[in-house]
Amino acid sequence: MKSEHYEIYNKSCYGLGELKDNSIDAMVTDPPYGISYQNNYWDKDLPDKKIWEDSVKVLKPGSFGLVFSSVRLMHRLMVALEDAGFLIKDVMFWSYLNGMPKSRDVALDIDKELGSESKVVGKYNYVQGYKKNGAENYYAENKKLKYEPTSELGVQYKGSGLGIKPAYEPVILIQKPLEKGLSVAKNIIKYGTGALNIENTRIPYAKGETKVGHNPHPKGRVAANIIRTEPFSDEYDKFFVIPKVRQKAEEFNDHPTLKPVELMHHLVKLVSFENQTVLDPFMGSGSTGVACLTLKRKFIGYELDERYYEICKKRIDAQKIINESLLF
Ligand SMILES: C[S@@+](CC[C@H](N)C(=O)[O-])C[C@H]1O[C@@H](n2cnc3c(N)ncnc32)[C@H](O)[C@@H]1O
């Protein structure tokens, strides 16, 4: 589907065959993390390095990109991005504080291994994975039993687990090198790329806050590499605050790794300027695209899965109608 403001493709992004070399101003993407999240077939592996090589080709020299990642595999993704030709500039943390720790009770495994029967000590009232009658929350409703270890070694390891609570998602800030021989200013003059949009992503001062620093900027602080979902309660907030979205916030959108449009807004704004073109090779249900359309950026997106592509189409169509009514 194509228009003056967007191009979205229901196909694999590999090759990016529709795009000319050095034609795209920025990239914002949330690719598969390679962690088999909720057993999604498309999340089994990290993307092949080839897509980053393809991206380097189509992006203009000096252009920036933001790539979501997982804590466990961001190192591999960063190496792939670097090997493909990108410079690693920073890693932003979208810190949501309320992640679900995925651990297991090792003490009970020890009991099992030693042939010792663990003791039932009660029932859980909340277990992820069980929803009653389409309820919003996951409740076990006294269905899942709680055990305690009984073997000597099991008791010694009581409460031990395998993981800590995941409370942030990394977003890797990358840049395609400037054209050889060009300064930043010359690169911007030739391509319009080479700088971050700091002016329009400043974090406004909190209400009642006295401006700090020697030369306080009227629009607020420079955007930080930490984005949070909750404000700090003990001091003025120096970070961008963007809450998580509930899955199915839009009834028709059940993409399992939906990103908040507000977050994509901030990221799109940081790496691009009005009337520029932003690429998302792994657009899912199109959160980057919706953000681009509201910010007067042209969007180009790819999505392999037809169902997600159709959801994306619906969201883009809805945004198009809003924009037309605002005479964008
Ligand atoms: C993490 S999700 C993106 C979710 C998106 N940020 C949103 O808010 O809806 C990654 C998406 O990449 C898609 N994908 C995986 N491999 C692909 C490929 N080779 N080409 C295009 N899309 C692909 C998956 O189907 C999945 O929808």
The ligand as a Tripos MOL2 file, in Angstrom:
@<TRIPOS>MOLECULE
LIG
   27    29     1     0     0
SMALL
NO_CHARGES

@<TRIPOS>ATOM
      1 C1          8.8720   -6.9880   17.6920 C.3       1 LIG1
      2 S1          7.7130   -7.0450   16.4190 S.3       1 LIG1
      3 C2          7.3630   -5.3430   16.0710 C.3       1 LIG1
      4 C3          6.1840   -4.8010   16.8600 C.3       1 LIG1
      5 C4          5.9010   -3.3330   16.5960 C.3       1 LIG1
      6 N1          6.8930   -2.5020   17.2300 N.3       1 LIG1
      7 C5          4.5230   -2.9140   17.0720 C.2       1 LIG1
      8 O1          4.4000   -1.9860   17.9120 O.co2     1 LIG1
      9 O2          3.5350   -3.4910   16.6190 O.co2     1 LIG1
     10 C6          8.6750   -7.5770   15.0730 C.3       1 LIG1
     11 C7          7.9000   -7.8840   13.8180 C.3       1 LIG1
     12 O3          8.8180   -8.2310   12.7710 O.3       1 LIG1
     13 C8          8.1440   -9.1180   11.8850 C.3       1 LIG1
     14 N2          9.1690   -9.7920   11.0780 N.ar      1 LIG1
     15 C9          9.9620  -10.8360   11.4240 C.ar      1 LIG1
     16 N3         10.7900  -11.1450   10.4080 N.ar      1 LIG1
     17 C10        10.5230  -10.2760    9.3830 C.ar      1 LIG1
     18 C11        11.0540  -10.0550    8.0870 C.ar      1 LIG1
     19 N4         12.0210  -10.8230    7.6110 N.pl3     1 LIG1
     20 N5         10.5540   -9.0480    7.3440 N.ar      1 LIG1
     21 C12         9.5510   -8.2520    7.8120 C.ar      1 LIG1
     22 N6          8.9970   -8.4180    9.0430 N.ar      1 LIG1
     23 C13         9.4830   -9.4100    9.8220 C.ar      1 LIG1
     24 C14         7.3510  -10.0130   12.8230 C.3       1 LIG1
     25 O4          6.2710  -10.6250   12.1610 O.3       1 LIG1
     26 C15         6.9220   -9.0320   13.9210 C.3       1 LIG1
     27 O5          5.6160   -8.5580   13.6860 O.3       1 LIG1
@<TRIPOS>BOND
     1     1     2 1
     2     2     3 1
     3     2    10 1
     4     3     4 1
     5     4     5 1
     6     5     6 1
     7     5     7 1
     8     7     8 2
     9     7     9 1
    10    10    11 1
    11    11    12 1
    12    11    26 1
    13    12    13 1
    14    13    14 1
    15    13    24 1
    16    14    15 ar
    17    14    23 ar
    18    15    16 ar
    19    16    17 ar
    20    17    18 ar
    21    17    23 ar
    22    18    19 1
    23    18    20 ar
    24    20    21 ar
    25    21    22 ar
    26    22    23 ar
    27    24    25 1
    28    24    26 1
    29    26    27 1
@<TRIPOS>SUBSTRUCTURE
     1 LIG1         1 GROUP 0 **** ****
